[in-house]
């Protein structure tokens, strides 16, 4: 898949990437993490999502 094809699969927000820790970039939800009865979304940036794909 080409990068744009992958990125078009997601809804994008401005935030911080959990993987590379870049702040203030477009990020999308890629999963959840649970800790002590709380579930929080994990956000990743364009580049990290393409690398994970």
mmCIF entry with sequence, helices, sheets and N, C-alpha, C, O atoms, coordinates in Angstrom:
data_MODEL
# 
_entry.id   MODEL 
# 
_entity.id                         1 
_entity.type                       polymer 
_entity.pdbx_number_of_molecules   1 
# 
_entity_poly.entity_id                      1 
_entity_poly.type                           'polypeptide(L)' 
_entity_poly.nstd_linkage                   no 
_entity_poly.nstd_monomer                   no 
_entity_poly.pdbx_seq_one_letter_code       
;(UNK)(UNK)(UNK)(UNK)(UNK)(UNK)(UNK)(UNK)(UNK)(UNK)(UNK)(UNK)(UNK)(UNK)(UNK)(UNK)
(UNK)(UNK)(UNK)(UNK)(UNK)(UNK)(UNK)(UNK)(UNK)(UNK)(UNK)(UNK)(UNK)(UNK)(UNK)(UNK)
(UNK)(UNK)(UNK)(UNK)(UNK)(UNK)(UNK)(UNK)(UNK)(UNK)(UNK)(UNK)(UNK)(UNK)(UNK)(UNK)
(UNK)(UNK)(UNK)(UNK)(UNK)
;
_entity_poly.pdbx_seq_one_letter_code_can   XXXXXXXXXXXXXXXXXXXXXXXXXXXXXXXXXXXXXXXXXXXXXXXXXXXXX 
_entity_poly.pdbx_strand_id                 A 
# 
loop_
_entity_poly_seq.entity_id 
_entity_poly_seq.num 
_entity_poly_seq.mon_id 
_entity_poly_seq.hetero 
1 1  UNK n 
1 2  UNK n 
1 3  UNK n 
1 4  UNK n 
1 5  UNK n 
1 6  UNK n 
1 7  UNK n 
1 8  UNK n 
1 9  UNK n 
1 10 UNK n 
1 11 UNK n 
1 12 UNK n 
1 13 UNK n 
1 14 UNK n 
1 15 UNK n 
1 16 UNK n 
1 17 UNK n 
1 18 UNK n 
1 19 UNK n 
1 20 UNK n 
1 21 UNK n 
1 22 UNK n 
1 23 UNK n 
1 24 UNK n 
1 25 UNK n 
1 26 UNK n 
1 27 UNK n 
1 28 UNK n 
1 29 UNK n 
1 30 UNK n 
1 31 UNK n 
1 32 UNK n 
1 33 UNK n 
1 34 UNK n 
1 35 UNK n 
1 36 UNK n 
1 37 UNK n 
1 38 UNK n 
1 39 UNK n 
1 40 UNK n 
1 41 UNK n 
1 42 UNK n 
1 43 UNK n 
1 44 UNK n 
1 45 UNK n 
1 46 UNK n 
1 47 UNK n 
1 48 UNK n 
1 49 UNK n 
1 50 UNK n 
1 51 UNK n 
1 52 UNK n 
1 53 UNK n 
# 
_struct_asym.id          A 
_struct_asym.entity_id   1 
# 
loop_
_struct_conf.conf_type_id 
_struct_conf.id 
_struct_conf.pdbx_PDB_helix_id 
_struct_conf.beg_label_comp_id 
_struct_conf.beg_label_asym_id 
_struct_conf.beg_label_seq_id 
_struct_conf.pdbx_beg_PDB_ins_code 
_struct_conf.end_label_comp_id 
_struct_conf.end_label_asym_id 
_struct_conf.end_label_seq_id 
_struct_conf.pdbx_end_PDB_ins_code 
_struct_conf.beg_auth_comp_id 
_struct_conf.beg_auth_asym_id 
_struct_conf.beg_auth_seq_id 
_struct_conf.end_auth_comp_id 
_struct_conf.end_auth_asym_id 
_struct_conf.end_auth_seq_id 
_struct_conf.pdbx_PDB_helix_class 
_struct_conf.details 
_struct_conf.pdbx_PDB_helix_length 
HELX_P HELX_P1 AA1 UNK A 3  ? UNK A 7  ? UNK A 3  UNK A 7  1 ? 5 
HELX_P HELX_P2 AA2 UNK A 46 ? UNK A 52 ? UNK A 46 UNK A 52 1 ? 7 
# 
_struct_conf_type.id          HELX_P 
_struct_conf_type.criteria    ? 
_struct_conf_type.reference   ? 
# 
_struct_sheet.id               AA1 
_struct_sheet.type             ? 
_struct_sheet.number_strands   3 
_struct_sheet.details          ? 
# 
loop_
_struct_sheet_order.sheet_id 
_struct_sheet_order.range_id_1 
_struct_sheet_order.range_id_2 
_struct_sheet_order.offset 
_struct_sheet_order.sense 
AA1 1 2 ? anti-parallel 
AA1 2 3 ? anti-parallel 
# 
loop_
_struct_sheet_range.sheet_id 
_struct_sheet_range.id 
_struct_sheet_range.beg_label_comp_id 
_struct_sheet_range.beg_label_asym_id 
_struct_sheet_range.beg_label_seq_id 
_struct_sheet_range.pdbx_beg_PDB_ins_code 
_struct_sheet_range.end_label_comp_id 
_struct_sheet_range.end_label_asym_id 
_struct_sheet_range.end_label_seq_id 
_struct_sheet_range.pdbx_end_PDB_ins_code 
_struct_sheet_range.beg_auth_comp_id 
_struct_sheet_range.beg_auth_asym_id 
_struct_sheet_range.beg_auth_seq_id 
_struct_sheet_range.end_auth_comp_id 
_struct_sheet_range.end_auth_asym_id 
_struct_sheet_range.end_auth_seq_id 
AA1 1 UNK A 13 ? UNK A 16 ? UNK A 13 UNK A 16 
AA1 2 UNK A 23 ? UNK A 35 ? UNK A 23 UNK A 35 
AA1 3 UNK A 38 ? UNK A 45 ? UNK A 38 UNK A 45 
# 
loop_
_atom_site.group_PDB 
_atom_site.id 
_atom_site.type_symbol 
_atom_site.label_atom_id 
_atom_site.label_alt_id 
_atom_site.label_comp_id 
_atom_site.label_asym_id 
_atom_site.label_entity_id 
_atom_site.label_seq_id 
_atom_site.pdbx_PDB_ins_code 
_atom_site.Cartn_x 
_atom_site.Cartn_y 
_atom_site.Cartn_z 
_atom_site.occupancy 
_atom_site.B_iso_or_equiv 
_atom_site.pdbx_formal_charge 
_atom_site.auth_seq_id 
_atom_site.auth_comp_id 
_atom_site.auth_asym_id 
_atom_site.auth_atom_id 
_atom_site.pdbx_PDB_model_num 
ATOM 1   N N  . UNK A 1 1  ? 0.830   -1.185 0.000  1.00 0.00 ? 1  UNK A N  1 
ATOM 2   C CA . UNK A 1 1  ? 0.000   0.000  0.000  1.00 0.00 ? 1  UNK A CA 1 
ATOM 3   C C  . UNK A 1 1  ? 0.875   1.249  0.000  1.00 0.00 ? 1  UNK A C  1 
ATOM 4   O O  . UNK A 1 1  ? 1.938   1.280  0.620  1.00 0.00 ? 1  UNK A O  1 
ATOM 5   N N  . UNK A 1 2  ? 0.423   2.249  -0.686 1.00 0.00 ? 2  UNK A N  1 
ATOM 6   C CA . UNK A 1 2  ? 1.110   3.538  -0.679 1.00 0.00 ? 2  UNK A CA 1 
ATOM 7   C C  . UNK A 1 2  ? 0.734   4.291  0.597  1.00 0.00 ? 2  UNK A C  1 
ATOM 8   O O  . UNK A 1 2  ? -0.341  4.063  1.152  1.00 0.00 ? 2  UNK A O  1 
ATOM 9   N N  . UNK A 1 3  ? 1.615   5.192  1.073  1.00 0.00 ? 3  UNK A N  1 
ATOM 10  C CA . UNK A 1 3  ? 1.326   5.905  2.325  1.00 0.00 ? 3  UNK A CA 1 
ATOM 11  C C  . UNK A 1 3  ? -0.038  6.577  2.357  1.00 0.00 ? 3  UNK A C  1 
ATOM 12  O O  . UNK A 1 3  ? -0.745  6.447  3.357  1.00 0.00 ? 3  UNK A O  1 
ATOM 13  N N  . UNK A 1 4  ? -0.438  7.285  1.317  1.00 0.00 ? 4  UNK A N  1 
ATOM 14  C CA . UNK A 1 4  ? -1.721  7.987  1.335  1.00 0.00 ? 4  UNK A CA 1 
ATOM 15  C C  . UNK A 1 4  ? -2.891  7.015  1.459  1.00 0.00 ? 4  UNK A C  1 
ATOM 16  O O  . UNK A 1 4  ? -3.892  7.345  2.095  1.00 0.00 ? 4  UNK A O  1 
ATOM 17  N N  . UNK A 1 5  ? -2.791  5.844  0.876  1.00 0.00 ? 5  UNK A N  1 
ATOM 18  C CA . UNK A 1 5  ? -3.845  4.835  0.984  1.00 0.00 ? 5  UNK A CA 1 
ATOM 19  C C  . UNK A 1 5  ? -4.005  4.376  2.429  1.00 0.00 ? 5  UNK A C  1 
ATOM 20  O O  . UNK A 1 5  ? -5.123  4.166  2.899  1.00 0.00 ? 5  UNK A O  1 
ATOM 21  N N  . UNK A 1 6  ? -2.897  4.222  3.122  1.00 0.00 ? 6  UNK A N  1 
ATOM 22  C CA . UNK A 1 6  ? -2.952  3.840  4.539  1.00 0.00 ? 6  UNK A CA 1 
ATOM 23  C C  . UNK A 1 6  ? -3.554  4.971  5.354  1.00 0.00 ? 6  UNK A C  1 
ATOM 24  O O  . UNK A 1 6  ? -4.454  4.738  6.161  1.00 0.00 ? 6  UNK A O  1 
ATOM 25  N N  . UNK A 1 7  ? -3.071  6.197  5.157  1.00 0.00 ? 7  UNK A N  1 
ATOM 26  C CA . UNK A 1 7  ? -3.525  7.331  5.949  1.00 0.00 ? 7  UNK A CA 1 
ATOM 27  C C  . UNK A 1 7  ? -5.005  7.640  5.742  1.00 0.00 ? 7  UNK A C  1 
ATOM 28  O O  . UNK A 1 7  ? -5.667  8.132  6.656  1.00 0.00 ? 7  UNK A O  1 
ATOM 29  N N  . UNK A 1 8  ? -5.526  7.359  4.558  1.00 0.00 ? 8  UNK A N  1 
ATOM 30  C CA . UNK A 1 8  ? -6.941  7.616  4.290  1.00 0.00 ? 8  UNK A CA 1 
ATOM 31  C C  . UNK A 1 8  ? -7.869  6.711  5.095  1.00 0.00 ? 8  UNK A C  1 
ATOM 32  O O  . UNK A 1 8  ? -9.072  6.968  5.157  1.00 0.00 ? 8  UNK A O  1 
ATOM 33  N N  . UNK A 1 9  ? -7.342  5.671  5.705  1.00 0.00 ? 9  UNK A N  1 
ATOM 34  C CA . UNK A 1 9  ? -8.149  4.739  6.499  1.00 0.00 ? 9  UNK A CA 1 
ATOM 35  C C  . UNK A 1 9  ? -8.457  5.263  7.900  1.00 0.00 ? 9  UNK A C  1 
ATOM 36  O O  . UNK A 1 9  ? -9.249  4.657  8.623  1.00 0.00 ? 9  UNK A O  1 
ATOM 37  N N  . UNK A 1 10 ? -7.853  6.362  8.286  1.00 0.00 ? 10 UNK A N  1 
ATOM 38  C CA . UNK A 1 10 ? -7.948  6.862  9.655  1.00 0.00 ? 10 UNK A CA 1 
ATOM 39  C C  . UNK A 1 10 ? -8.593  8.237  9.726  1.00 0.00 ? 10 UNK A C  1 
ATOM 40  O O  . UNK A 1 10 ? -8.611  8.991  8.753  1.00 0.00 ? 10 UNK A O  1 
ATOM 41  N N  . UNK A 1 11 ? -9.128  8.545  10.920 1.00 0.00 ? 11 UNK A N  1 
ATOM 42  C CA . UNK A 1 11 ? -9.616  9.887  11.222 1.00 0.00 ? 11 UNK A CA 1 
ATOM 43  C C  . UNK A 1 11 ? -8.504  10.577 12.010 1.00 0.00 ? 11 UNK A C  1 
ATOM 44  O O  . UNK A 1 11 ? -7.992  10.016 12.979 1.00 0.00 ? 11 UNK A O  1 
ATOM 45  N N  . UNK A 1 12 ? -8.132  11.776 11.604 1.00 0.00 ? 12 UNK A N  1 
ATOM 46  C CA . UNK A 1 12 ? -6.953  12.439 12.146 1.00 0.00 ? 12 UNK A CA 1 
ATOM 47  C C  . UNK A 1 12 ? -7.302  13.549 13.130 1.00 0.00 ? 12 UNK A C  1 
ATOM 48  O O  . UNK A 1 12 ? -8.304  14.247 12.969 1.00 0.00 ? 12 UNK A O  1 
ATOM 49  N N  . UNK A 1 13 ? -6.462  13.701 14.152 1.00 0.00 ? 13 UNK A N  1 
ATOM 50  C CA . UNK A 1 13 ? -6.574  14.714 15.192 1.00 0.00 ? 13 UNK A CA 1 
ATOM 51  C C  . UNK A 1 13 ? -5.195  15.352 15.365 1.00 0.00 ? 13 UNK A C  1 
ATOM 52  O O  . UNK A 1 13 ? -4.210  14.825 14.849 1.00 0.00 ? 13 UNK A O  1 
ATOM 53  N N  . UNK A 1 14 ? -5.109  16.452 16.064 1.00 0.00 ? 14 UNK A N  1 
ATOM 54  C CA . UNK A 1 14 ? -3.818  17.049 16.401 1.00 0.00 ? 14 UNK A CA 1 
ATOM 55  C C  . UNK A 1 14 ? -3.476  16.574 17.811 1.00 0.00 ? 14 UNK A C  1 
ATOM 56  O O  . UNK A 1 14 ? -4.298  16.679 18.722 1.00 0.00 ? 14 UNK A O  1 
ATOM 57  N N  . UNK A 1 15 ? -2.249  16.045 17.992 1.00 0.00 ? 15 UNK A N  1 
ATOM 58  C CA . UNK A 1 15 ? -1.890  15.539 19.309 1.00 0.00 ? 15 UNK A CA 1 
ATOM 59  C C  . UNK A 1 15 ? -0.469  15.020 19.369 1.00 0.00 ? 15 UNK A C  1 
ATOM 60  O O  . UNK A 1 15 ? 0.415   15.505 18.663 1.00 0.00 ? 15 UNK A O  1 
ATOM 61  N N  . UNK A 1 16 ? -0.255  14.013 20.232 1.00 0.00 ? 16 UNK A N  1 
ATOM 62  C CA . UNK A 1 16 ? 1.074   13.438 20.464 1.00 0.00 ? 16 UNK A CA 1 
ATOM 63  C C  . UNK A 1 16 ? 1.073   11.964 20.094 1.00 0.00 ? 16 UNK A C  1 
ATOM 64  O O  . UNK A 1 16 ? 0.106   11.244 20.344 1.00 0.00 ? 16 UNK A O  1 
ATOM 65  N N  . UNK A 1 17 ? 2.169   11.532 19.498 1.00 0.00 ? 17 UNK A N  1 
ATOM 66  C CA . UNK A 1 17 ? 2.328   10.138 19.087 1.00 0.00 ? 17 UNK A CA 1 
ATOM 67  C C  . UNK A 1 17 ? 2.889   9.319  20.242 1.00 0.00 ? 17 UNK A C  1 
ATOM 68  O O  . UNK A 1 17 ? 3.894   9.703  20.840 1.00 0.00 ? 17 UNK A O  1 
ATOM 69  N N  . UNK A 1 18 ? 2.249   8.192  20.564 1.00 0.00 ? 18 UNK A N  1 
ATOM 70  C CA . UNK A 1 18 ? 2.729   7.355  21.659 1.00 0.00 ? 18 UNK A CA 1 
ATOM 71  C C  . UNK A 1 18 ? 4.038   6.658  21.299 1.00 0.00 ? 18 UNK A C  1 
ATOM 72  O O  . UNK A 1 18 ? 4.818   6.308  22.186 1.00 0.00 ? 18 UNK A O  1 
ATOM 73  N N  . UNK A 1 19 ? 4.281   6.458  20.024 1.00 0.00 ? 19 UNK A N  1 
ATOM 74  C CA . UNK A 1 19 ? 5.432   5.657  19.584 1.00 0.00 ? 19 UNK A CA 1 
ATOM 75  C C  . UNK A 1 19 ? 6.716   6.476  19.479 1.00 0.00 ? 19 UNK A C  1 
ATOM 76  O O  . UNK A 1 19 ? 7.742   6.078  20.031 1.00 0.00 ? 19 UNK A O  1 
ATOM 77  N N  . UNK A 1 20 ? 6.678   7.602  18.787 1.00 0.00 ? 20 UNK A N  1 
ATOM 78  C CA . UNK A 1 20 ? 7.891   8.417  18.600 1.00 0.00 ? 20 UNK A CA 1 
ATOM 79  C C  . UNK A 1 20 ? 7.902   9.650  19.504 1.00 0.00 ? 20 UNK A C  1 
ATOM 80  O O  . UNK A 1 20 ? 8.893   10.380 19.550 1.00 0.00 ? 20 UNK A O  1 
ATOM 81  N N  . UNK A 1 21 ? 6.800   9.882  20.220 1.00 0.00 ? 21 UNK A N  1 
ATOM 82  C CA . UNK A 1 21 ? 6.661   10.977 21.187 1.00 0.00 ? 21 UNK A CA 1 
ATOM 83  C C  . UNK A 1 21 ? 6.692   12.368 20.573 1.00 0.00 ? 21 UNK A C  1 
ATOM 84  O O  . UNK A 1 21 ? 6.942   13.347 21.277 1.00 0.00 ? 21 UNK A O  1 
ATOM 85  N N  . UNK A 1 22 ? 6.442   12.472 19.276 1.00 0.00 ? 22 UNK A N  1 
ATOM 86  C CA . UNK A 1 22 ? 6.340   13.773 18.633 1.00 0.00 ? 22 UNK A CA 1 
ATOM 87  C C  . UNK A 1 22 ? 5.030   14.435 19.071 1.00 0.00 ? 22 UNK A C  1 
ATOM 88  O O  . UNK A 1 22 ? 3.998   13.771 19.161 1.00 0.00 ? 22 UNK A O  1 
ATOM 89  N N  . UNK A 1 23 ? 5.074   15.735 19.342 1.00 0.00 ? 23 UNK A N  1 
ATOM 90  C CA . UNK A 1 23 ? 3.916   16.468 19.860 1.00 0.00 ? 23 UNK A CA 1 
ATOM 91  C C  . UNK A 1 23 ? 3.456   17.495 18.828 1.00 0.00 ? 23 UNK A C  1 
ATOM 92  O O  . UNK A 1 23 ? 4.275   18.075 18.114 1.00 0.00 ? 23 UNK A O  1 
ATOM 93  N N  . UNK A 1 24 ? 2.133   17.719 18.752 1.00 0.00 ? 24 UNK A N  1 
ATOM 94  C CA . UNK A 1 24 ? 1.583   18.743 17.878 1.00 0.00 ? 24 UNK A CA 1 
ATOM 95  C C  . UNK A 1 24 ? 1.507   18.344 16.417 1.00 0.00 ? 24 UNK A C  1 
ATOM 96  O O  . UNK A 1 24 ? 1.570   19.196 15.531 1.00 0.00 ? 24 UNK A O  1 
ATOM 97  N N  . UNK A 1 25 ? 1.373   17.058 16.164 1.00 0.00 ? 25 UNK A N  1 
ATOM 98  C CA . UNK A 1 25 ? 1.308   16.531 14.796 1.00 0.00 ? 25 UNK A CA 1 
ATOM 99  C C  . UNK A 1 25 ? -0.033  15.843 14.572 1.00 0.00 ? 25 UNK A C  1 
ATOM 100 O O  . UNK A 1 25 ? -0.727  15.535 15.541 1.00 0.00 ? 25 UNK A O  1 
ATOM 101 N N  . UNK A 1 26 ? -0.420  15.594 13.315 1.00 0.00 ? 26 UNK A N  1 
ATOM 102 C CA . UNK A 1 26 ? -1.625  14.810 13.070 1.00 0.00 ? 26 UNK A CA 1 
ATOM 103 C C  . UNK A 1 26 ? -1.425  13.384 13.590 1.00 0.00 ? 26 UNK A C  1 
ATOM 104 O O  . UNK A 1 26 ? -0.430  12.731 13.276 1.00 0.00 ? 26 UNK A O  1 
ATOM 105 N N  . UNK A 1 27 ? -2.382  12.915 14.387 1.00 0.00 ? 27 UNK A N  1 
ATOM 106 C CA . UNK A 1 27 ? -2.346  11.565 14.944 1.00 0.00 ? 27 UNK A CA 1 
ATOM 107 C C  . UNK A 1 27 ? -3.706  10.903 14.756 1.00 0.00 ? 27 UNK A C  1 
ATOM 108 O O  . UNK A 1 27 ? -4.717  11.581 14.575 1.00 0.00 ? 27 UNK A O  1 
ATOM 109 N N  . UNK A 1 28 ? -3.719  9.583  14.800 1.00 0.00 ? 28 UNK A N  1 
ATOM 110 C CA . UNK A 1 28 ? -4.956  8.816  14.707 1.00 0.00 ? 28 UNK A CA 1 
ATOM 111 C C  . UNK A 1 28 ? -4.932  7.730  15.774 1.00 0.00 ? 28 UNK A C  1 
ATOM 112 O O  . UNK A 1 28 ? -3.864  7.302  16.211 1.00 0.00 ? 28 UNK A O  1 
ATOM 113 N N  . UNK A 1 29 ? -6.105  7.290  16.186 1.00 0.00 ? 29 UNK A N  1 
ATOM 114 C CA . UNK A 1 29 ? -6.210  6.220  17.176 1.00 0.00 ? 29 UNK A CA 1 
ATOM 115 C C  . UNK A 1 29 ? -5.819  4.901  16.516 1.00 0.00 ? 29 UNK A C  1 
ATOM 116 O O  . UNK A 1 29 ? -6.340  4.540  15.462 1.00 0.00 ? 29 UNK A O  1 
ATOM 117 N N  . UNK A 1 30 ? -4.886  4.186  17.161 1.00 0.00 ? 30 UNK A N  1 
ATOM 118 C CA . UNK A 1 30 ? -4.432  2.901  16.616 1.00 0.00 ? 30 UNK A CA 1 
ATOM 119 C C  . UNK A 1 30 ? -4.718  1.737  17.561 1.00 0.00 ? 30 UNK A C  1 
ATOM 120 O O  . UNK A 1 30 ? -4.410  0.589  17.239 1.00 0.00 ? 30 UNK A O  1 
ATOM 121 N N  . UNK A 1 31 ? -5.291  2.017  18.697 1.00 0.00 ? 31 UNK A N  1 
ATOM 122 C CA . UNK A 1 31 ? -5.605  0.962  19.658 1.00 0.00 ? 31 UNK A CA 1 
ATOM 123 C C  . UNK A 1 31 ? -5.892  1.556  21.015 1.00 0.00 ? 31 UNK A C  1 
ATOM 124 O O  . UNK A 1 31 ? -6.033  2.769  21.164 1.00 0.00 ? 31 UNK A O  1 
ATOM 125 N N  . UNK A 1 32 ? -5.976  0.688  21.998 1.00 0.00 ? 32 UNK A N  1 
ATOM 126 C CA . UNK A 1 32 ? -6.242  1.101  23.373 1.00 0.00 ? 32 UNK A CA 1 
ATOM 127 C C  . UNK A 1 32 ? -5.207  0.483  24.296 1.00 0.00 ? 32 UNK A C  1 
ATOM 128 O O  . UNK A 1 32 ? -4.585  -0.529 23.976 1.00 0.00 ? 32 UNK A O  1 
ATOM 129 N N  . UNK A 1 33 ? -5.040  1.113  25.446 1.00 0.00 ? 33 UNK A N  1 
ATOM 130 C CA . UNK A 1 33 ? -4.209  0.556  26.503 1.00 0.00 ? 33 UNK A CA 1 
ATOM 131 C C  . UNK A 1 33 ? -5.039  0.598  27.783 1.00 0.00 ? 33 UNK A C  1 
ATOM 132 O O  . UNK A 1 33 ? -5.726  1.583  28.052 1.00 0.00 ? 33 UNK A O  1 
ATOM 133 N N  . UNK A 1 34 ? -4.971  -0.473 28.567 1.00 0.00 ? 34 UNK A N  1 
ATOM 134 C CA . UNK A 1 34 ? -5.748  -0.562 29.798 1.00 0.00 ? 34 UNK A CA 1 
ATOM 135 C C  . UNK A 1 34 ? -4.809  -0.608 30.994 1.00 0.00 ? 34 UNK A C  1 
ATOM 136 O O  . UNK A 1 34 ? -3.794  -1.305 30.976 1.00 0.00 ? 34 UNK A O  1 
ATOM 137 N N  . UNK A 1 35 ? -5.161  0.145  32.037 1.00 0.00 ? 35 UNK A N  1 
ATOM 138 C CA . UNK A 1 35 ? -4.398  0.152  33.278 1.00 0.00 ? 35 UNK A CA 1 
ATOM 139 C C  . UNK A 1 35 ? -5.340  0.482  34.427 1.00 0.00 ? 35 UNK A C  1 
ATOM 140 O O  . UNK A 1 35 ? -6.032  1.500  34.396 1.00 0.00 ? 35 UNK A O  1 
ATOM 141 N N  . UNK A 1 36 ? -5.365  -0.360 35.419 1.00 0.00 ? 36 UNK A N  1 
ATOM 142 C CA . UNK A 1 36 ? -6.178  -0.156 36.620 1.00 0.00 ? 36 UNK A CA 1 
ATOM 143 C C  . UNK A 1 36 ? -7.609  0.241  36.288 1.00 0.00 ? 36 UNK A C  1 
ATOM 144 O O  . UNK A 1 36 ? -8.073  1.303  36.702 1.00 0.00 ? 36 UNK A O  1 
ATOM 145 N N  . UNK A 1 37 ? -8.296  -0.593 35.553 1.00 0.00 ? 37 UNK A N  1 
ATOM 146 C CA . UNK A 1 37 ? -9.706  -0.399 35.207 1.00 0.00 ? 37 UNK A CA 1 
ATOM 147 C C  . UNK A 1 37 ? -9.988  0.834  34.356 1.00 0.00 ? 37 UNK A C  1 
ATOM 148 O O  . UNK A 1 37 ? -11.136 1.271  34.274 1.00 0.00 ? 37 UNK A O  1 
ATOM 149 N N  . UNK A 1 38 ? -8.970  1.402  33.724 1.00 0.00 ? 38 UNK A N  1 
ATOM 150 C CA . UNK A 1 38 ? -9.140  2.543  32.830 1.00 0.00 ? 38 UNK A CA 1 
ATOM 151 C C  . UNK A 1 38 ? -8.594  2.176  31.461 1.00 0.00 ? 38 UNK A C  1 
ATOM 152 O O  . UNK A 1 38 ? -7.501  1.621  31.353 1.00 0.00 ? 38 UNK A O  1 
ATOM 153 N N  . UNK A 1 39 ? -9.345  2.481  30.426 1.00 0.00 ? 39 UNK A N  1 
ATOM 154 C CA . UNK A 1 39 ? -8.888  2.236  29.063 1.00 0.00 ? 39 UNK A CA 1 
ATOM 155 C C  . UNK A 1 39 ? -8.697  3.577  28.368 1.00 0.00 ? 39 UNK A C  1 
ATOM 156 O O  . UNK A 1 39 ? -9.594  4.420  28.360 1.00 0.00 ? 39 UNK A O  1 
ATOM 157 N N  . UNK A 1 40 ? -7.528  3.760  27.792 1.00 0.00 ? 40 UNK A N  1 
ATOM 158 C CA . UNK A 1 40 ? -7.204  5.006  27.101 1.00 0.00 ? 40 UNK A CA 1 
ATOM 159 C C  . UNK A 1 40 ? -6.785  4.702  25.668 1.00 0.00 ? 40 UNK A C  1 
ATOM 160 O O  . UNK A 1 40 ? -6.169  3.669  25.406 1.00 0.00 ? 40 UNK A O  1 
ATOM 161 N N  . UNK A 1 41 ? -7.118  5.603  24.732 1.00 0.00 ? 41 UNK A N  1 
ATOM 162 C CA . UNK A 1 41 ? -6.715  5.385  23.345 1.00 0.00 ? 41 UNK A CA 1 
ATOM 163 C C  . UNK A 1 41 ? -5.226  5.662  23.137 1.00 0.00 ? 41 UNK A C  1 
ATOM 164 O O  . UNK A 1 41 ? -4.643  6.520  23.800 1.00 0.00 ? 41 UNK A O  1 
ATOM 165 N N  . UNK A 1 42 ? -4.627  4.926  22.214 1.00 0.00 ? 42 UNK A N  1 
ATOM 166 C CA . UNK A 1 42 ? -3.245  5.177  21.797 1.00 0.00 ? 42 UNK A CA 1 
ATOM 167 C C  . UNK A 1 42 ? -3.292  5.884  20.455 1.00 0.00 ? 42 UNK A C  1 
ATOM 168 O O  . UNK A 1 42 ? -3.970  5.430  19.533 1.00 0.00 ? 42 UNK A O  1 
ATOM 169 N N  . UNK A 1 43 ? -2.580  6.987  20.343 1.00 0.00 ? 43 UNK A N  1 
ATOM 170 C CA . UNK A 1 43 ? -2.524  7.761  19.110 1.00 0.00 ? 43 UNK A CA 1 
ATOM 171 C C  . UNK A 1 43 ? -1.141  7.620  18.494 1.00 0.00 ? 43 UNK A C  1 
ATOM 172 O O  . UNK A 1 43 ? -0.138  7.601  19.207 1.00 0.00 ? 43 UNK A O  1 
ATOM 173 N N  . UNK A 1 44 ? -1.087  7.520  17.168 1.00 0.00 ? 44 UNK A N  1 
ATOM 174 C CA . UNK A 1 44 ? 0.185   7.465  16.454 1.00 0.00 ? 44 UNK A CA 1 
ATOM 175 C C  . UNK A 1 44 ? 0.154   8.453  15.292 1.00 0.00 ? 44 UNK A C  1 
ATOM 176 O O  . UNK A 1 44 ? -0.905  8.751  14.740 1.00 0.00 ? 44 UNK A O  1 
ATOM 177 N N  . UNK A 1 45 ? 1.333   8.954  14.934 1.00 0.00 ? 45 UNK A N  1 
ATOM 178 C CA . UNK A 1 45 ? 1.446   9.924  13.842 1.00 0.00 ? 45 UNK A CA 1 
ATOM 179 C C  . UNK A 1 45 ? 1.477   9.224  12.477 1.00 0.00 ? 45 UNK A C  1 
ATOM 180 O O  . UNK A 1 45 ? 1.515   7.997  12.392 1.00 0.00 ? 45 UNK A O  1 
ATOM 181 N N  . UNK A 1 46 ? 1.461   10.037 11.411 1.00 0.00 ? 46 UNK A N  1 
ATOM 182 C CA . UNK A 1 46 ? 1.463   9.510  10.033 1.00 0.00 ? 46 UNK A CA 1 
ATOM 183 C C  . UNK A 1 46 ? 2.597   8.510  9.799  1.00 0.00 ? 46 UNK A C  1 
ATOM 184 O O  . UNK A 1 46 ? 2.371   7.397  9.324  1.00 0.00 ? 46 UNK A O  1 
ATOM 185 N N  . UNK A 1 47 ? 3.814   8.923  10.139 1.00 0.00 ? 47 UNK A N  1 
ATOM 186 C CA . UNK A 1 47 ? 4.980   8.092  9.864  1.00 0.00 ? 47 UNK A CA 1 
ATOM 187 C C  . UNK A 1 47 ? 4.956   6.796  10.669 1.00 0.00 ? 47 UNK A C  1 
ATOM 188 O O  . UNK A 1 47 ? 5.259   5.731  10.130 1.00 0.00 ? 47 UNK A O  1 
ATOM 189 N N  . UNK A 1 48 ? 4.605   6.872  11.934 1.00 0.00 ? 48 UNK A N  1 
ATOM 190 C CA . UNK A 1 48 ? 4.569   5.668  12.767 1.00 0.00 ? 48 UNK A CA 1 
ATOM 191 C C  . UNK A 1 48 ? 3.472   4.709  12.319 1.00 0.00 ? 48 UNK A C  1 
ATOM 192 O O  . UNK A 1 48 ? 3.669   3.494  12.345 1.00 0.00 ? 48 UNK A O  1 
ATOM 193 N N  . UNK A 1 49 ? 2.326   5.234  11.910 1.00 0.00 ? 49 UNK A N  1 
ATOM 194 C CA . UNK A 1 49 ? 1.267   4.359  11.407 1.00 0.00 ? 49 UNK A CA 1 
ATOM 195 C C  . UNK A 1 49 ? 1.725   3.641  10.148 1.00 0.00 ? 49 UNK A C  1 
ATOM 196 O O  . UNK A 1 49 ? 1.482   2.444  9.996  1.00 0.00 ? 49 UNK A O  1 
ATOM 197 N N  . UNK A 1 50 ? 2.379   4.349  9.252  1.00 0.00 ? 50 UNK A N  1 
ATOM 198 C CA . UNK A 1 50 ? 2.874   3.705  8.023  1.00 0.00 ? 50 UNK A CA 1 
ATOM 199 C C  . UNK A 1 50 ? 3.909   2.634  8.370  1.00 0.00 ? 50 UNK A C  1 
ATOM 200 O O  . UNK A 1 50 ? 3.901   1.556  7.775  1.00 0.00 ? 50 UNK A O  1 
ATOM 201 N N  . UNK A 1 51 ? 4.792   2.915  9.318  1.00 0.00 ? 51 UNK A N  1 
ATOM 202 C CA . UNK A 1 51 ? 5.793   1.931  9.731  1.00 0.00 ? 51 UNK A CA 1 
ATOM 203 C C  . UNK A 1 51 ? 5.150   0.707  10.361 1.00 0.00 ? 51 UNK A C  1 
ATOM 204 O O  . UNK A 1 51 ? 5.608   -0.414 10.140 1.00 0.00 ? 51 UNK A O  1 
ATOM 205 N N  . UNK A 1 52 ? 4.083   0.907  11.150 1.00 0.00 ? 52 UNK A N  1 
ATOM 206 C CA . UNK A 1 52 ? 3.397   -0.239 11.786 1.00 0.00 ? 52 UNK A CA 1 
ATOM 207 C C  . UNK A 1 52 ? 2.642   -1.071 10.764 1.00 0.00 ? 52 UNK A C  1 
ATOM 208 O O  . UNK A 1 52 ? 2.477   -2.275 10.959 1.00 0.00 ? 52 UNK A O  1 
ATOM 209 N N  . UNK A 1 53 ? 2.183   -0.464 9.685  1.00 0.00 ? 53 UNK A N  1 
ATOM 210 C CA . UNK A 1 53 ? 1.447   -1.197 8.661  1.00 0.00 ? 53 UNK A CA 1 
ATOM 211 C C  . UNK A 1 53 ? 2.386   -2.114 7.922  1.00 0.00 ? 53 UNK A C  1 
ATOM 212 O O  . UNK A 1 53 ? 1.964   -2.826 7.011  1.00 0.00 ? 53 UNK A O  1 
# 
